[in-house]
């Protein structure tokens, strides 16, 4: 699973994707529309894919993810226009949605079968370390490869993800109670209603979705920020690697941090992120670039805490679906804010868009965190 997650986040294309778009004549609105199309696809597939994992098994669902990942990257290698890039993202969306929640559910159920549920936060944090390290290494390599040939990172990335399929085939499905799957639509609606009607579960789902959406918008905005500051393309990969390594450090330290300071503090610290966005918007300076990796550290520090509480709240027969509902909340939010963010950039400035993103994050995040803590002991 560690190797699978490493390759799944080994994105050689990430540091040069914005440049790849602009080199092919796309503007900011089109760029963020492409990402919104991706997340809209993930949104439509998110919960059905989690339900599929609960019915047919997590291993089989991850096998599907291992097939579609290299296909999507292969489409990118031949792409030169907005419609083809949308097609590539739609193909990648199938892979991402099949992995979303499924991998964490497989980890949790495997540990439960071994009688080691207490190690989940530690294992999930270590998985974050592997995924972020994979992205960090690929970021440096991708930026350097792009200086040779802009399409080269896409070609090599399509090749590297081919190895996800044999890794998925090698996994073992843990014993668990399975969802019968007799009435899929009714089951999915029932689970969604359960997630959004339970007072102790609803803020967890919405808060994790909010963090995911705002951080994703931030990731793409950072590259526009680097370009406005006049930073060269070779540095894009290095800066993105620092961002990912900071996230890896946050995820790997989450378990120890919670043992020392409690599980609530990482969630409070996550609410520093909107102030970082506002700072980047109001003071666009290279001296504030340290706020970018600081954001990654805080989000990944909170991520294992949220995932552990979501896993505890769900039964083994619907666990992947519940985790997918949380991810779906992030996709819904991103689909809404991403095109608006791009529009603000084109109509006003990147600084104004950063400030607006931070304000939205703060206004939505504070009430959700208060609601979550109100029911903290009940979980």
N, C-alpha and C positions, 0 to 999 in steps of 0.2 A: 504493500500500500504506500509506503514511503517513496519507493521508486516511481510508482504510478503517479503520485501527486507531484513529485519532482518534475517528471517529464510533462505533466499536464500544465504546469506553470512555467515551463522552459520556453519563454516567448522571445525568440531572437528578433521578432518583428516589432515588439512593443516600443522600444525607444525611437524607432524610425517610422512608425505608422502614420503619425501626423505629417511628417515630411513627405512620405509616400503619397498621401492624399493630395497635399498641396502641389507636389511635382506633377500630378495628373490633373491639375486645374480645379480642385475642389475648394470651396470657401468654407468658413467656419460653420455656417448654418448646415451645409451638406455634411460636414464632418460629424457634427453632433447628431444629425438626423440618422446617419448610418449607425451610430452607437445606440440611438434610441430604437431603431429597427431591430438591432440585435437583442436588446433587452425586452422589446415587445414580443419577439419570438420566444425568448426564454420565459417570459411571463406566461405565454399561452401553453408552453410545454412543461413548465416548472412542476406544477402539482400533478398533472397526468404522469410525468416521468417518475415522480416520487411514489405515486400509487402503483405504477408498473413495477417498481423495485420491490414494493411490499408484497405484490402478488406473485410475480415470476421469480423474484430473487435479486439480490443486490449485485451478485457476480455477473449475471447475464446482462443487467442494465449497464454495468461498467464496460462490458465487452462492446456494446453498441457505441458507447462513448469513445472507445479506442478505435473504432472504425471511422467515425465521422470527423474526428479531429484532423487527421492528415488530409482528408478530402477537402475540408474547408480551406486549409492552408494552400493546397494545390490550386484551388480556384483563385486565391489571391495572387499566386505567381504569374497567372496569365491576365490578371485584371488591369484595365487601364481607364475604367469609367465608373461613374457613380452606380449604375445598375449592377455591374459585375461585383463591385465591392459589397453591395447590399446582399447579393447572392452568397458571397463568401461568408459574410457574418451570419446569415441564416443557417448555413451548413454548420458553422462553428457553434451556433446556438443549440443545435441538437446535441452535440457532444457535451457542452457545458451543462445543459439542463439534466442530462442523464447522470452526470457526476454529482450535481448539486444535491446535498443532503444524503445521497446514497452512500458515499464513501464514509461519512461520519456515522451513519446508522450502522454500517457494517463493522466499523471499529468498536462502537459501543456494544453491539450485540455479541461480538467476539469476546470482548472483555467480560461481559456478563456471563457468558458460558464458562469462562475460566474462573469466575468468581473474583474478578479484579476490577469491578466497576469504579472503585475509588481511584483508580489510576487514569481515568478517562481524561481529566483536564491536563494531566502531564503528557499523555500520549497525543492528545489533540494539539497541545502546544508544540510538541516535537514535530508533528506533521506540518504545522505552520512553519517551523524552522526549515524543514526540507523544501517546502513549496517556495518560500520567499528566497531561500538560497539559490534554488533553481532559476528563479526570475532574475536575481541579482547577477548571477554568472552569465546568463543569456543576454542581459542588458548590456554588459560591457562588450561581449562578443558581437552582439547585434550592431551596436554603434560603430565598432571598428570595421566590421564586414561591409557596412553601408558606405564607408568611405572608398571601398574598392568598387562596389557595384550596388546600387540601391535595392535591386531586386534579389541580391544574393541571400540576405537573411531569410527571405520568404522561402527560397528553394531549400535551404538547409533545414529550416524549421519543419517543413513538410516531411523531410526525411527522418528527423529526430523523433517525431510523434508516432511514427509507424511502430515503434517499440512498445507503445502503450497497450496494444492488443495482446501480445504474448504475456505481458504482466497481468492483465485482467484474467486471461485464461488460467493463469497459475494460482489465482486466489481460491480460498476455501469459504464456502457459504456456511456461517454458523447456524446451529439449531435455534429455532425461534418459532413463536406462534405466527402463522401466516394469515394474511387477509384473504378471505375466500374469493373475492373479486367477482361475485355473481351479478352485481349491479353497479358497475364502475361509476357512472355519473352520480347516482344517489350517494354512493360511498364518499366520493370526492367532495360533494357539496356538504355532506354531514361533517366531514373532518374540517373543512374550511369554516363551517359555522361553529364548530366546537372551539377552534383556535381563536376566533374573533368574539365569542360570547363569554368565554371564561375570563373572569376579572384578573386572575393571576397569570394567565397565559397571553392575553391580548397585548399588553404593553411590551412583553418580551419579544413577541413576533414583530410588532411595529417598530420598536426601538432598534432591533437588529437590522431590519430592512432600511431604516433611516440612515444608520451608520454606513451600510453597504452602498446605498445610492449616493450619498454625499462624498464618500471617499472615491467612488468610481468617477464621478464628475470631476473631482479634484485631480485625479491621475491624469486625465486628458488635458485639463486646464494647465497643469504644471508644464507640459511641453510647449504650450502656447506662451507661457510665462518665460520659459528659457529662451524662446525665440525672440521675444520682445526685449529681453536683456542682452541680446547679441551674443549668446553662447553658441559655440560651434557644435556641429552635429556629432563629432566624436565624443564630446562631453555629455551628450544626451544619455548615452548608455551608462556612463560612469555615475552620473547623478541618479539615474533610475536604479542602478545597482545599490547605491547608498540608501535610497528610499526602501528598497526591498530588504536589505540587510538589517535596517532599523526595524522593519516589520518582523523579520525573523527573530531578532533579539527580543522584541516585545512578546511574541508568541511563546518563545522558549522560556521566558522568565515569568510568565503569567502564574504558573503553579506555585512557584516559590514566593512570588509577590503576594499572592492571596493568602498563603500560609502565614506570612508575616504581618500583613496589613488588613486582611479580610477581603471578602469577595465583592464588596460594594465599591471600594475605592477605585478599581479600574473603570467602573461605569461613570463615576464622577469625573475622572480624568479625561474620559472620552469627550466630555462636553467642553474641553479646552479647544477642540478642533475648530469650531466655528470662529473663535477668536483668532486662530491662526490664519484662517481664510480671510478674515477682515483685515488682519495685519498685512498680508500679502497684497491685498487690493489697495489699501491706503498708502502703503509705503513700498512700491515696487523697486526693490534694491537687492543687489547680490548679497548684501550683508544679512538679509533675512531669509536666505535660502535654507538655513538650518531648520526653519519651521516645517519644511516639506518632510524630511525624515522623522521629525518629532511627531507629526501627524500619523505617520505609518506606525511608529512605536506604540502610540496610545491606542489606536484602533485594534492592533493585534494583541495588545495586552488585555483588552476587554473581550475579544472574540471567543477564547476558550470558555470564559465564564458564561457568556450567553448561550453557547452551544451546549454546555453541560446542563444548564437549567432547562433548556428546551428538550434535551434528551430525557431528563428525569420526568418531565411532565407528560411524555408520550409513551404509550404502550408499544411493545415490540412489533405488533401487527400493523401499526400505522406510523411508526417512527419516521421513516423516510418521507412520508407524505407531510407530516407536521413540519419537518425541517424544510421541505420544499415550499410550504406555505410562507414560512419566514423569509426564504429567498425571494418568493414571489412578491412579497411586500416591498422588498428592495427594488425589484424590477419595475413594479408599478410606479414607485417614486421616481426612479431614474428616467423612465419613459416620459414622465411629466416634466421634470426639471431640466433634462439634458438639452432638448431643442430650445427651451427658454433661455438657458445659459448661453448657447451658441448665438441666439438672436440678440441677447444683450451685448455680447462681444462685438457683433457686426454693427449694431445700431449705436452703441455708446463706446464701451471700452472693456478690456479684460478686467481692469481694476473694479469697475462698477459691477461686473458679473461676479467677481470674487466676494465683494461686500454683500451682494444679494444672496449668494449661496450661504455665507456665514450666518446672515440674519435668519434665513429660512431654517437652517439646521438648529439654531438656538431656540427659535420660537416653537418648533415642533419637538425638539429633544427634551427640554426641561419638563413639560407636563408629562411626557411618557415616562421619564425617569422617576418622577414623583409618584406616579401611579404604580410603577413597578415596585418601588420600595415600600409602598403602602401594603402590598400583598406579599412581601418578601418571605416572611416566616411561614405563610400558608403553604408554599411550595414544598 
